[in-house]
């Protein structure tokens, strides 16, 4: 009798291999690839989330920093890994948004990955040097139109979100602003504060200290709602730019072809982590708000983001591999 029951149980497991796999997953530590060097906001978010996520899964999640090529190196490693749930990656707006939109990369940001879930996002904020005589977007547009090509803006580099967001603004307003690319956000902000450039679209976390000191002024933020840190600053939508969406987002992905039950388990545990008040407090240091999504919602978000920036890059003739 006992033998018959064991055989029946074994047959059921064979009939439902995905279920049996999910029930035993994870059986060993998970590699969590982060496409930037250690230190900085992206890495901090990964470590805070991975530590809590691994605890819920019952296995450690080992953060593996693989910088290089604006996230291309990490993306290729992840795309070529076995789709067994033991190699995941923290994708973000560069690896699965702006980079594939502006240059040729050796991976398909949609076909080569399995979306697991969004972690969170922070808005970009349109800022100007304190000496610029504009306190609203309308005033800034008038200032640009009356100043000709004398106004310049800095970015964290050609093809970065800070670059493309301002190009989107220029397209929407029909204005001219000279682009000055830098190697990273810090030197770009330093020159804005020094008056060498007049405007910028940095991420909120990088801008906050200087907004609080009064050395730069915020005119609007991206996103669907106002930022809790800048409650008096309108969104781009409120300022009349319908559909103007440019977020610095972070999410988790794995190689294409991961079993649905494992993806579901990963997503459910990640969402549980994101709903923890203690996590929200940790992410607030980077001005990131938790933004849980289903794998399907996250996959659609990635596709929409790539399409948005690809269309803009084509319209503005931004191609970095030519």
C-alpha positions as CSV (number, residue, x, y, z in Angstrom):
1,X,0.0,0.0,0.0
2,X,2.7,2.4,1.0
3,X,4.7,1.5,-2.1
4,X,1.7,2.2,-4.3
5,X,1.3,5.7,-2.7
6,X,5.0,6.4,-3.3
7,X,4.6,5.4,-7.0
8,X,1.5,7.6,-7.4
9,X,3.4,10.6,-5.8
10,X,6.3,10.1,-8.1
11,X,4.1,9.9,-11.1
12,X,2.3,13.1,-10.1
13,X,5.7,14.9,-9.8
14,X,6.7,13.7,-13.3
15,X,3.4,14.8,-14.7
16,X,3.9,18.3,-13.2
17,X,7.7,18.9,-13.6
18,X,7.3,22.7,-13.2
19,X,5.5,22.3,-9.9
20,X,8.1,19.8,-8.5
21,X,10.8,22.2,-9.6
22,X,9.3,25.2,-8.0
23,X,8.7,23.3,-4.7
24,X,12.4,22.5,-4.5
25,X,13.6,25.9,-5.7
26,X,15.9,27.4,-4.6
27,X,18.1,24.5,-3.5
28,X,21.3,26.6,-3.6
29,X,22.5,30.3,-3.5
30,X,21.3,32.6,-6.3
31,X,23.7,34.8,-8.2
32,X,22.4,38.3,-8.5
33,X,24.3,40.2,-11.2
34,X,24.4,44.0,-10.8
35,X,25.5,45.9,-14.0
36,X,27.6,48.6,-12.2
37,X,30.6,48.7,-10.0
38,X,30.2,48.4,-6.2
39,X,29.1,51.5,-4.5
40,X,26.5,54.0,-5.7
41,X,22.8,53.9,-5.7
42,X,22.2,51.1,-8.1
43,X,24.5,48.8,-6.1
44,X,23.0,49.8,-2.8
45,X,19.5,49.1,-4.0
46,X,20.6,45.6,-5.2
47,X,22.2,44.7,-1.8
48,X,19.3,46.0,0.3
49,X,16.8,44.0,-1.8
50,X,18.9,40.9,-2.3
51,X,19.6,40.4,1.4
52,X,15.9,40.5,2.3
53,X,14.8,38.6,-0.8
54,X,17.2,35.8,-0.1
55,X,16.0,35.5,3.4
56,X,12.4,35.0,2.2
57,X,13.5,32.4,-0.3
58,X,15.6,30.5,2.2
59,X,18.8,30.9,0.3
60,X,21.4,33.6,0.1
61,X,21.5,35.9,-3.0
62,X,25.1,36.7,-3.8
63,X,25.5,40.1,-5.4
64,X,28.0,40.0,-8.3
65,X,29.1,43.4,-9.7
66,X,29.7,43.1,-13.4
67,X,30.3,46.6,-14.7
68,X,31.4,47.5,-18.3
69,X,29.9,48.8,-21.5
70,X,27.0,50.6,-19.8
71,X,25.5,47.3,-18.6
72,X,26.2,45.4,-21.7
73,X,28.7,43.0,-20.1
74,X,26.2,42.1,-17.3
75,X,23.4,41.7,-19.8
76,X,25.3,39.3,-22.0
77,X,26.4,37.2,-19.0
78,X,22.8,37.0,-17.8
79,X,21.3,36.3,-21.2
80,X,23.7,33.3,-21.8
81,X,23.2,31.8,-18.3
82,X,21.1,28.6,-17.8
83,X,17.4,29.7,-17.3
84,X,17.1,27.7,-14.0
85,X,16.5,30.7,-11.7
86,X,20.1,30.6,-10.2
87,X,21.3,33.6,-12.3
88,X,19.3,36.8,-12.0
89,X,20.2,40.4,-12.8
90,X,19.2,43.8,-11.7
91,X,18.1,45.4,-15.0
92,X,17.6,49.1,-15.1
93,X,16.7,51.9,-17.4
94,X,20.1,51.8,-19.1
95,X,20.3,48.0,-19.8
96,X,16.7,47.7,-20.8
97,X,15.8,51.1,-22.0
98,X,18.2,53.8,-23.2
99,X,21.2,51.7,-24.2
100,X,19.5,49.4,-26.7
101,X,17.6,52.4,-28.0
102,X,20.8,54.4,-28.8
103,X,23.4,51.8,-29.8
104,X,23.8,48.3,-31.2
105,X,24.2,45.8,-28.4
106,X,24.9,42.0,-28.5
107,X,21.6,41.1,-26.7
108,X,17.9,41.6,-27.3
109,X,16.6,43.4,-24.2
110,X,13.2,41.8,-24.6
111,X,13.7,38.4,-26.3
112,X,16.8,37.4,-24.3
113,X,15.3,37.9,-20.8
114,X,12.6,36.8,-18.5
115,X,11.0,39.7,-16.6
116,X,10.6,39.0,-12.9
117,X,9.4,42.2,-11.4
118,X,9.9,46.0,-11.0
119,X,11.7,47.0,-7.8
120,X,11.2,50.7,-7.8
121,X,11.8,54.0,-9.6
122,X,12.9,57.6,-9.0
123,X,11.9,60.6,-11.1
124,X,14.1,62.9,-13.0
125,X,13.8,66.6,-12.2
126,X,14.2,69.5,-14.5
127,X,16.6,71.9,-12.7
128,X,18.2,75.2,-13.5
129,X,21.1,77.1,-12.1
130,X,19.9,79.5,-9.4
131,X,20.8,82.5,-11.6
132,X,18.4,81.5,-14.4
133,X,15.4,83.9,-14.2
134,X,12.7,81.2,-14.5
135,X,10.6,79.7,-11.7
136,X,8.2,77.7,-13.9
137,X,8.4,75.6,-17.0
138,X,6.5,78.3,-19.0
139,X,9.0,80.9,-17.9
140,X,11.9,78.6,-18.8
141,X,10.6,78.0,-22.3
142,X,10.3,81.7,-22.8
143,X,13.8,82.2,-21.5
144,X,15.1,79.6,-24.0
145,X,13.3,81.1,-26.9
146,X,14.6,84.5,-26.1
147,X,18.2,83.4,-25.5
148,X,18.8,81.6,-28.7
149,X,21.6,79.0,-28.6
150,X,23.2,80.6,-25.6
151,X,21.8,78.1,-23.1
152,X,23.4,74.7,-22.5
153,X,22.6,71.6,-20.5
154,X,24.7,68.9,-19.0
155,X,24.2,65.2,-18.9
156,X,25.8,62.1,-17.4
157,X,26.9,61.1,-20.8
158,X,25.6,60.7,-24.4
159,X,22.7,58.3,-24.5
160,X,22.1,58.5,-20.8
161,X,18.6,59.1,-19.4
162,X,19.7,62.6,-18.4
163,X,20.6,63.2,-22.1
164,X,17.4,61.7,-23.6
165,X,15.0,63.3,-21.1
166,X,16.2,66.7,-22.0
167,X,16.1,65.9,-25.7
168,X,12.5,64.8,-25.2
169,X,11.8,68.2,-23.5
170,X,13.4,70.0,-26.5
171,X,11.3,68.0,-28.9
172,X,8.1,68.8,-26.9
173,X,8.8,72.5,-26.6
174,X,10.6,73.2,-29.9
175,X,13.5,74.9,-28.1
176,X,17.2,74.9,-28.6
177,X,19.6,73.9,-25.8
178,X,23.2,72.9,-26.4
179,X,24.1,69.4,-25.0
180,X,27.3,69.1,-23.0
181,X,28.0,65.4,-22.1
182,X,30.1,64.6,-19.0
183,X,31.5,61.3,-17.7
184,X,29.0,60.8,-14.9
185,X,26.4,62.8,-13.0
186,X,28.8,64.4,-10.5
187,X,30.9,66.6,-12.9
188,X,27.7,67.5,-14.8
189,X,26.1,68.8,-11.5
190,X,29.3,70.6,-10.6
191,X,29.3,72.6,-13.8
192,X,25.6,73.4,-13.4
193,X,26.3,74.8,-9.9
194,X,29.2,76.7,-11.3
195,X,27.2,78.3,-14.1
196,X,29.0,76.7,-17.0
197,X,25.7,75.1,-17.9
198,X,22.3,76.4,-17.1
199,X,19.9,73.4,-17.0
200,X,19.8,69.7,-16.4
201,X,17.4,66.7,-15.9
202,X,19.2,64.7,-13.2
203,X,17.7,61.9,-11.1
204,X,16.1,63.2,-7.9
205,X,18.5,61.6,-5.5
206,X,21.5,63.4,-7.1
207,X,19.7,66.8,-7.2
208,X,18.1,66.9,-3.7
209,X,21.1,68.1,-1.7
210,X,21.6,71.1,-4.1
211,X,17.9,71.9,-4.3
212,X,17.8,72.0,-0.5
213,X,20.9,74.3,-0.4
214,X,19.2,76.7,-3.0
215,X,22.1,76.4,-5.5
216,X,19.7,74.9,-8.1
217,X,16.0,75.3,-8.7
218,X,13.5,72.6,-9.5
219,X,10.9,73.4,-12.2
220,X,9.1,70.0,-12.6
221,X,9.5,66.3,-12.0
222,X,8.8,63.3,-14.2
223,X,6.4,60.6,-13.2
224,X,2.6,60.3,-12.6
225,X,2.6,62.0,-9.3
226,X,4.5,64.6,-7.3
227,X,7.5,63.4,-5.4
228,X,7.1,63.3,-1.6
229,X,10.5,65.0,-1.3
230,X,9.4,67.9,-3.6
231,X,5.7,68.3,-2.8
232,X,5.5,71.9,-4.1
233,X,7.1,71.0,-7.5
234,X,4.6,70.0,-10.2
235,X,4.9,67.0,-12.5
236,X,5.6,67.4,-16.2
237,X,2.0,66.3,-16.8
238,X,0.7,69.0,-14.5
239,X,2.8,71.5,-16.4
240,X,1.0,70.5,-19.6
241,X,3.3,67.8,-21.0
242,X,0.9,64.9,-21.3
243,X,2.6,61.5,-21.4
244,X,6.0,62.9,-20.5
245,X,7.5,59.9,-18.8
246,X,11.2,59.4,-17.9
247,X,12.0,57.4,-14.8
248,X,15.2,56.0,-13.4
249,X,13.9,52.5,-12.7
250,X,15.3,49.2,-11.4
251,X,13.9,45.7,-11.7
252,X,14.9,42.0,-11.8
253,X,15.3,39.8,-14.8
254,X,16.6,36.4,-15.7
255,X,17.6,34.6,-18.9
256,X,14.8,33.9,-21.4
257,X,12.9,30.6,-20.9
258,X,12.7,30.4,-17.1
259,X,10.0,28.1,-15.8
260,X,6.8,29.9,-15.0
261,X,6.5,28.5,-11.5
262,X,10.0,29.7,-10.6
263,X,9.2,33.2,-12.0
264,X,6.0,33.3,-10.0
265,X,7.8,32.3,-6.8
266,X,10.5,34.9,-7.4
267,X,7.9,37.6,-8.1
268,X,5.8,36.8,-5.1
269,X,8.7,36.9,-2.7
270,X,10.1,40.1,-4.3
271,X,6.7,41.8,-4.0
272,X,6.6,40.8,-0.3
273,X,10.0,42.4,0.2
274,X,8.9,45.6,-1.5
275,X,5.9,45.9,0.8
276,X,8.1,46.0,3.9
277,X,8.1,49.5,5.5
278,X,11.7,48.9,6.5
279,X,12.7,48.5,2.8
280,X,10.8,51.7,1.8
281,X,12.8,53.6,4.4
282,X,16.1,52.2,3.1
283,X,15.3,53.0,-0.6
284,X,14.2,56.6,0.4
285,X,17.9,57.4,0.7
286,X,18.1,57.1,-3.1
287,X,14.7,58.7,-3.6
288,X,13.4,55.4,-4.9
289,X,9.8,54.4,-4.3
290,X,9.0,50.7,-4.3
291,X,6.9,49.9,-7.4
292,X,5.8,46.2,-7.4
293,X,4.5,44.7,-10.6
294,X,3.7,41.3,-12.0
295,X,6.1,39.8,-14.4
296,X,3.7,40.6,-17.2
297,X,3.3,44.2,-16.2
298,X,7.1,44.6,-15.9
299,X,7.7,43.0,-19.3
300,X,5.2,45.5,-20.9
301,X,6.9,48.4,-19.1
302,X,10.3,47.4,-20.5
303,X,8.9,47.1,-24.0
304,X,7.2,50.5,-23.7
305,X,10.3,52.2,-22.4
306,X,12.5,50.8,-25.2
307,X,10.0,51.8,-27.8
308,X,9.8,55.4,-26.3
309,X,13.5,56.0,-26.3
310,X,14.1,54.3,-29.7
311,X,11.5,56.6,-31.3
312,X,13.1,59.6,-29.6
313,X,16.7,58.6,-30.6
314,X,15.5,58.2,-34.2
315,X,13.7,61.5,-34.3
316,X,16.7,63.4,-32.7
317,X,19.3,61.4,-34.8
318,X,21.0,60.1,-31.6
319,X,23.0,57.0,-32.6
320,X,26.1,56.2,-30.6
321,X,27.6,53.4,-32.6
322,X,28.0,55.3,-35.9
